[in-house]
């Protein structure tokens, strides 16, 4: 995966975003982008691949909008997206992707 730095994307307060095979890091967060952050984005890449990319983005947006209606709070909705729950739960495990089961994000719900 390639890391790309951008002045305006992703929007604040996010440091980075995984799009296809690129990790886009906000330039001002360059110094704060850690190995843990990189691992978090790599987990998203595994999720993207198993849902053939477009499925990941469709499900991500749908789940976020549903969670936003349910929680009525942007941050809470974001943190409860099953893809994010898996990525945050395992971002500190640097060997997680070596033993991760397919569709592991599917076991997280609220």
Phi and psi restraints in degrees (value plus and minus 20) as a CYANA .aco file:
   2 UNK   PHI    -128.3   -88.3
   2 UNK   PSI     118.9   158.9
   3 UNK   PHI    -118.1   -78.1
   3 UNK   PSI     108.7   148.7
   4 UNK   PHI    -139.5   -99.5
   4 UNK   PSI     118.0   158.0
   5 UNK   PHI    -123.9   -83.9
   5 UNK   PSI     118.6   158.6
   6 UNK   PHI    -155.9  -115.9
   6 UNK   PSI     124.3   164.3
   7 UNK   PHI     -92.9   -52.9
   7 UNK   PSI     -55.8   -15.8
   8 UNK   PHI    -140.0  -100.0
   8 UNK   PSI     -21.0    19.0
   9 UNK   PHI    -156.7  -116.7
   9 UNK   PSI     117.1   157.1
  10 UNK   PHI     -94.7   -54.7
  10 UNK   PSI     144.2   184.2
  11 UNK   PHI     -84.9   -44.9
  11 UNK   PSI     132.9   172.9
  12 UNK   PHI     -82.3   -42.3
  12 UNK   PSI     125.7   165.7
  13 UNK   PHI    -113.9   -73.9
  13 UNK   PSI      -7.9    32.1
  14 UNK   PHI     -96.8   -56.8
  14 UNK   PSI     120.1   160.1
  15 UNK   PHI    -105.1   -65.1
  15 UNK   PSI     -60.2   -20.2
  16 UNK   PHI    -170.6  -130.6
  16 UNK   PSI     141.2   181.2
  17 UNK   PHI    -166.2  -126.2
  17 UNK   PSI     124.0   164.0
  18 UNK   PHI    -117.5   -77.5
  18 UNK   PSI     100.0   140.0
  19 UNK   PHI    -146.9  -106.9
  19 UNK   PSI      93.7   133.7
  20 UNK   PHI      34.8    74.8
  20 UNK   PSI    -136.1   -96.1
  21 UNK   PHI    -127.4   -87.4
  21 UNK   PSI      -2.8    37.2
  22 UNK   PHI    -134.6   -94.6
  22 UNK   PSI     117.2   157.2
  23 UNK   PHI    -119.8   -79.8
  23 UNK   PSI      97.2   137.2
  24 UNK   PHI    -120.2   -80.2
  24 UNK   PSI      99.2   139.2
  25 UNK   PHI    -130.4   -90.4
  25 UNK   PSI     112.6   152.6
  26 UNK   PHI     -84.2   -44.2
  26 UNK   PSI     108.4   148.4
  27 UNK   PHI     -73.1   -33.1
  27 UNK   PSI     -60.3   -20.3
  28 UNK   PHI     -88.9   -48.9
  28 UNK   PSI     -34.7     5.3
  29 UNK   PHI    -120.7   -80.7
  29 UNK   PSI     -15.1    24.9
  30 UNK   PHI     -72.5   -32.5
  30 UNK   PSI     -65.3   -25.3
  31 UNK   PHI     -92.0   -52.0
  31 UNK   PSI     -43.6    -3.6
  32 UNK   PHI    -116.7   -76.7
  32 UNK   PSI     -21.8    18.2
  33 UNK   PHI     -99.0   -59.0
  33 UNK   PSI      88.7   128.7
  34 UNK   PHI    -122.3   -82.3
  34 UNK   PSI     156.5   196.5
  35 UNK   PHI     -82.8   -42.8
  35 UNK   PSI     -52.9   -12.9
  36 UNK   PHI     -85.5   -45.5
  36 UNK   PSI     -64.3   -24.3
  37 UNK   PHI     -81.2   -41.2
  37 UNK   PSI     -62.7   -22.7
  38 UNK   PHI     -81.7   -41.7
  38 UNK   PSI     -63.7   -23.7
  39 UNK   PHI     -83.2   -43.2
  39 UNK   PSI     -59.6   -19.6
  40 UNK   PHI     -76.7   -36.7
  40 UNK   PSI     -67.2   -27.2
  41 UNK   PHI     -88.7   -48.7
  41 UNK   PSI     -53.9   -13.9
  42 UNK   PHI     -86.0   -46.0
  42 UNK   PSI     -53.5   -13.5
  43 UNK   PHI     -83.5   -43.5
  43 UNK   PSI     -61.8   -21.8
  44 UNK   PHI     -82.0   -42.0
  44 UNK   PSI     -56.6   -16.6
  45 UNK   PHI     -82.5   -42.5
  45 UNK   PSI     -61.2   -21.2
  46 UNK   PHI     -82.6   -42.6
  46 UNK   PSI     -60.1   -20.1
  47 UNK   PHI     -84.0   -44.0
  47 UNK   PSI     -63.9   -23.9
  48 UNK   PHI     -79.0   -39.0
  48 UNK   PSI     -67.5   -27.5
  49 UNK   PHI     -81.9   -41.9
  49 UNK   PSI     -62.1   -22.1
  50 UNK   PHI     -92.9   -52.9
  50 UNK   PSI     -36.4     3.6
  51 UNK   PHI    -127.7   -87.7
  51 UNK   PSI      -3.3    36.7
  52 UNK   PHI      36.4    76.4
  52 UNK   PSI      20.5    60.5
  53 UNK   PHI      42.9    82.9
  53 UNK   PSI     -87.2   -47.2
  54 UNK   PHI     -82.0   -42.0
  54 UNK   PSI     -57.3   -17.3
  55 UNK   PHI     -82.3   -42.3
  55 UNK   PSI     -58.7   -18.7
  56 UNK   PHI     -81.0   -41.0
  56 UNK   PSI     -69.9   -29.9
  57 UNK   PHI     -86.6   -46.6
  57 UNK   PSI     -58.4   -18.4
  58 UNK   PHI     -84.6   -44.6
  58 UNK   PSI     -67.1   -27.1
  59 UNK   PHI     -86.0   -46.0
  59 UNK   PSI     -58.3   -18.3
  60 UNK   PHI     -80.2   -40.2
  60 UNK   PSI     -70.4   -30.4
  61 UNK   PHI     -85.2   -45.2
  61 UNK   PSI     -65.2   -25.2
  62 UNK   PHI     -80.3   -40.3
  62 UNK   PSI     -67.2   -27.2
  63 UNK   PHI     -85.1   -45.1
  63 UNK   PSI     -59.1   -19.1
  64 UNK   PHI     -83.0   -43.0
  64 UNK   PSI     -66.7   -26.7
  65 UNK   PHI     -83.1   -43.1
  65 UNK   PSI     -61.1   -21.1
  66 UNK   PHI     -83.4   -43.4
  66 UNK   PSI     -64.5   -24.5
  67 UNK   PHI     -85.2   -45.2
  67 UNK   PSI     -55.7   -15.7
  68 UNK   PHI     -85.0   -45.0
  68 UNK   PSI     -60.6   -20.6
  69 UNK   PHI     -84.5   -44.5
  69 UNK   PSI     -59.6   -19.6
  70 UNK   PHI     -91.4   -51.4
  70 UNK   PSI     -70.5   -30.5
  71 UNK   PHI    -109.1   -69.1
  71 UNK   PSI     -43.9    -3.9
  72 UNK   PHI      36.4    76.4
  72 UNK   PSI      14.9    54.9
  73 UNK   PHI    -170.5  -130.5
  73 UNK   PSI     104.0   144.0
  74 UNK   PHI     -77.2   -37.2
  74 UNK   PSI     -72.4   -32.4
  75 UNK   PHI     -84.3   -44.3
  75 UNK   PSI     -63.3   -23.3
  76 UNK   PHI     -84.1   -44.1
  76 UNK   PSI     -61.1   -21.1
  77 UNK   PHI     -82.7   -42.7
  77 UNK   PSI     -66.3   -26.3
  78 UNK   PHI     -79.3   -39.3
  78 UNK   PSI     -66.2   -26.2
  79 UNK   PHI     -91.7   -51.7
  79 UNK   PSI     -33.6     6.4
  80 UNK   PHI    -121.3   -81.3
  80 UNK   PSI     -16.9    23.1
  81 UNK   PHI     -86.6   -46.6
  81 UNK   PSI     110.3   150.3
  82 UNK   PHI     -75.8   -35.8
  82 UNK   PSI     -55.5   -15.5
  83 UNK   PHI     -84.0   -44.0
  83 UNK   PSI     -60.5   -20.5
  84 UNK   PHI     -92.0   -52.0
  84 UNK   PSI     -57.7   -17.7
  85 UNK   PHI     -79.1   -39.1
  85 UNK   PSI     -68.4   -28.4
  86 UNK   PHI     -81.3   -41.3
  86 UNK   PSI     -67.0   -27.0
  87 UNK   PHI     -83.2   -43.2
  87 UNK   PSI     -63.8   -23.8
  88 UNK   PHI     -88.7   -48.7
  88 UNK   PSI     -57.8   -17.8
  89 UNK   PHI     -85.4   -45.4
  89 UNK   PSI     -51.2   -11.2
  90 UNK   PHI    -135.7   -95.7
  90 UNK   PSI     -12.3    27.7
  91 UNK   PHI     -84.0   -44.0
  91 UNK   PSI     -43.3    -3.3
  92 UNK   PHI    -105.9   -65.9
  92 UNK   PSI     -28.7    11.3
  93 UNK   PHI    -115.5   -75.5
  93 UNK   PSI      78.9   118.9
  94 UNK   PHI     -93.1   -53.1
  94 UNK   PSI     -32.3     7.7
  95 UNK   PHI    -125.7   -85.7
  95 UNK   PSI      -9.6    30.4
  96 UNK   PHI     -77.0   -37.0
  96 UNK   PSI     -62.8   -22.8
  97 UNK   PHI     -87.3   -47.3
  97 UNK   PSI     -40.4    -0.4
  98 UNK   PHI     -92.8   -52.8
  98 UNK   PSI     -47.1    -7.1
  99 UNK   PHI    -140.7  -100.7
  99 UNK   PSI     -14.3    25.7
 100 UNK   PHI     -83.6   -43.6
 100 UNK   PSI     114.3   154.3
 101 UNK   PHI    -103.2   -63.2
 101 UNK   PSI     127.1   167.1
 102 UNK   PHI     -78.3   -38.3
 102 UNK   PSI     124.2   164.2
 103 UNK   PHI      38.4    78.4
 103 UNK   PSI      11.3    51.3
 104 UNK   PHI     -80.3   -40.3
 104 UNK   PSI     -49.1    -9.1
 105 UNK   PHI     -82.0   -42.0
 105 UNK   PSI     -42.8    -2.8
 106 UNK   PHI     -90.2   -50.2
 106 UNK   PSI     -35.4     4.6
 107 UNK   PHI    -108.5   -68.5
 107 UNK   PSI     -21.5    18.5
 108 UNK   PHI    -118.8   -78.8
 108 UNK   PSI     107.5   147.5
 109 UNK   PHI    -169.9  -129.9
 109 UNK   PSI     149.3   189.3
